[in-house]
Amino acid sequence: LLGEKIRYTTERIYGIDISRHQHDIGRRHYGINWRQVRITSLGSKHNTEGLTYPVSFVYIKSTQGITIQNKYFSADYRNCHLQSIRVGAYHFFSTKQDGIEQARYFLQNTCFSHGDMPPMLDVEPSDAQIVQMGGAEALFKQVRLWLQLVEQAVGIRPLIYVNQRFVNMWLTQAPDLKEKYQFWIARYGEYKPDLHL
């Protein structure tokens, strides 16, 4: 089975995630016209018949590890609020730093307002990075620490962003996460969900 194939319609809710890569391409810098943000393409596999879709929510990368900040986060966050676009912040998890230190760094450098989307942890390590940090058990220990501290501080249970390969290869070793948390799966075609999406 190939799994579920999404049918794109105007009745669905669409959201995007962004980072500095939507601003800095090569040596050029680009602004975002938040009044006109729409989804104009869903990839070559999906025939949208020229339709565009409004963006109902945006996740903005805020931090990575314990040293990297998105210098555009504050302005993008503010502009989303000005345009009444629901917004949330995410942290890109590093396998080289402690989960608690990463959570503190995220909390110190991120804006949160009532009504925002839940904070999100982006977990996309390579197999080699997981092995290098001591395996899946070590990875999930640090991920749990980040999730617990951020939930305590913000009062909202975070989401977890992963790709389907990570779900298939590694997430079976963390059934508690599959049960307790909701996921955003980076889906590049069909997917086989057995998670709370």
C-alpha positions as CSV (number, residue, x, y, z in Angstrom):
1,L,0.0,0.0,0.0
2,L,1.2,3.5,-0.8
3,G,-0.8,5.0,2.1
4,E,-3.2,8.0,2.0
5,K,-3.1,10.5,-0.8
6,I,-4.3,13.9,0.1
7,R,-7.0,15.5,-2.0
8,Y,-6.4,19.3,-2.1
9,T,-9.6,21.4,-1.8
10,T,-10.5,24.9,-0.8
11,E,-12.2,23.4,2.3
12,R,-8.9,22.2,3.8
13,I,-6.8,24.3,6.2
14,Y,-3.3,25.0,4.9
15,G,-0.2,26.1,6.7
16,I,3.5,26.5,6.0
17,D,6.7,26.5,7.9
18,I,9.4,29.0,7.3
19,S,13.0,29.9,8.4
20,R,15.7,32.3,7.2
21,H,15.8,30.3,3.9
22,Q,12.7,32.1,2.7
23,H,14.5,35.4,3.2
24,D,18.1,34.7,2.2
25,I,18.7,32.9,-1.1
26,G,22.3,33.0,-2.1
27,R,23.5,36.5,-1.5
28,R,20.1,38.1,-2.0
29,H,17.7,39.0,0.7
30,Y,13.9,38.9,0.2
31,G,11.0,40.2,2.3
32,I,7.7,38.4,2.7
33,N,4.5,40.2,1.6
34,W,2.3,38.8,4.4
35,R,-0.8,40.3,2.9
36,Q,-0.5,38.2,-0.2
37,V,0.9,34.9,1.2
38,R,-0.9,32.0,-0.5
39,I,-0.1,28.5,-1.5
40,T,0.3,28.6,-5.3
41,S,1.7,25.1,-5.9
42,L,1.4,21.8,-4.2
43,G,4.1,20.1,-6.3
44,S,4.0,18.4,-9.7
45,K,2.1,15.3,-8.4
46,H,-0.9,17.4,-7.4
47,N,-3.0,19.0,-10.1
48,T,-4.4,22.2,-8.5
49,E,-6.0,23.4,-11.8
50,G,-4.6,26.9,-11.2
51,L,-6.1,27.2,-7.7
52,T,-4.4,29.0,-4.9
53,Y,-5.0,28.4,-1.2
54,P,-5.0,30.9,1.7
55,V,-2.4,30.3,4.4
56,S,-4.2,29.8,7.7
57,F,-1.2,29.3,9.9
58,V,2.6,29.6,9.9
59,Y,5.3,27.9,11.9
60,I,8.5,30.0,12.1
61,K,11.9,28.6,13.0
62,S,13.1,30.4,16.1
63,T,16.2,28.5,17.2
64,Q,18.5,25.5,16.5
65,G,20.7,23.8,19.1
66,I,22.0,26.3,21.6
67,T,23.8,28.8,19.3
68,I,21.6,29.5,16.2
69,Q,18.8,32.0,16.1
70,N,16.6,33.0,13.1
71,K,17.3,36.7,12.8
72,Y,13.9,37.1,11.0
73,F,11.8,35.4,13.7
74,S,10.6,38.5,15.5
75,A,9.6,40.4,12.4
76,D,7.9,37.4,10.8
77,Y,6.1,36.6,14.1
78,R,4.9,40.2,14.5
79,N,3.8,40.4,10.8
80,C,1.8,37.2,11.1
81,H,-0.1,38.6,14.0
82,L,-0.7,41.9,12.2
83,Q,-2.3,39.9,9.3
84,S,-4.3,37.7,11.7
85,I,-2.4,34.6,10.6
86,R,-2.1,32.0,13.4
87,V,1.5,31.5,14.2
88,G,3.7,29.1,16.1
89,A,7.4,28.8,16.8
90,Y,9.7,25.8,16.2
91,H,13.1,24.7,17.4
92,F,15.4,22.5,15.2
93,F,16.8,19.8,17.5
94,S,20.6,19.2,17.6
95,T,22.0,15.8,18.5
96,K,25.1,17.5,19.8
97,Q,23.6,19.4,22.7
98,D,21.6,18.6,25.8
99,G,17.8,18.7,25.5
100,I,17.3,20.9,28.6
101,E,19.9,23.4,27.3
102,Q,18.2,23.5,23.9
103,A,14.8,24.0,25.6
104,R,16.1,26.9,27.6
105,Y,17.7,28.5,24.6
106,F,14.4,28.2,22.7
107,L,12.4,29.7,25.5
108,Q,14.8,32.6,26.0
109,N,14.8,33.5,22.3
110,T,11.2,33.0,21.3
111,C,8.0,35.0,21.5
112,F,4.8,33.4,22.7
113,S,1.3,34.9,22.8
114,H,-2.1,33.7,23.9
115,G,-3.8,31.9,21.0
116,D,-0.5,30.9,19.2
117,M,-0.1,27.5,17.8
118,P,1.7,25.0,20.1
119,P,5.5,25.2,20.1
120,M,7.0,22.5,17.8
121,L,10.2,20.5,18.0
122,D,11.8,19.6,14.6
123,V,13.6,16.3,14.9
124,E,15.4,15.3,11.7
125,P,18.7,13.6,12.6
126,S,20.5,11.3,10.2
127,D,21.0,7.7,11.1
128,A,24.7,8.5,11.6
129,Q,23.9,11.4,14.0
130,I,21.6,9.1,16.1
131,V,24.3,6.4,16.3
132,Q,27.0,9.0,17.1
133,M,24.9,10.4,20.1
134,G,24.5,6.9,21.5
135,G,21.4,5.5,19.7
136,A,17.7,5.9,19.8
137,E,17.4,5.7,23.5
138,A,19.8,8.6,24.0
139,L,18.1,10.6,21.3
140,F,14.6,10.1,22.8
141,K,15.8,10.9,26.3
142,Q,17.0,14.3,25.2
143,V,13.9,14.9,23.1
144,R,11.7,14.1,26.1
145,L,13.6,16.6,28.2
146,W,13.0,19.3,25.6
147,L,9.3,18.5,25.3
148,Q,8.8,18.4,29.1
149,L,10.5,21.7,29.9
150,V,8.9,23.6,27.1
151,E,5.4,22.3,28.1
152,Q,6.0,23.3,31.7
153,A,7.2,26.8,30.7
154,V,4.5,27.6,28.0
155,G,1.6,25.5,29.4
156,I,0.9,23.9,26.0
157,R,2.0,20.4,24.9
158,P,4.4,20.8,22.0
159,L,4.1,19.2,18.6
160,I,6.8,17.0,17.0
161,Y,7.9,17.5,13.4
162,V,9.5,14.4,11.7
163,N,9.7,12.8,8.3
164,Q,8.1,9.5,7.4
165,R,11.4,7.7,7.3
166,F,12.1,8.7,10.9
167,V,8.7,7.4,11.9
168,N,9.4,4.1,10.2
169,M,13.0,3.7,11.3
170,W,13.2,5.1,14.8
171,L,9.8,6.2,16.3
172,T,8.8,2.6,17.1
173,Q,11.4,2.8,19.9
174,A,9.4,5.6,21.6
175,P,5.8,4.4,21.9
176,D,5.2,6.9,24.7
177,L,5.8,9.8,22.3
178,K,3.6,8.3,19.6
179,E,0.8,8.0,22.2
180,K,1.2,11.3,24.0
181,Y,2.1,13.8,21.3
182,Q,0.7,15.1,18.0
183,F,3.0,15.1,14.9
184,W,3.5,17.1,11.8
185,I,5.0,14.7,9.2
186,A,7.1,16.1,6.4
187,R,5.2,14.4,3.6
188,Y,6.7,14.3,0.1
189,G,4.0,12.2,-1.5
190,E,1.9,9.6,0.2
191,Y,2.3,8.6,3.9
192,K,1.1,5.8,6.2
193,P,0.1,7.5,9.4
194,D,-0.2,5.7,12.6
195,L,0.3,8.9,14.6
196,H,-1.9,11.7,15.9
197,L,-1.5,14.2,13.1
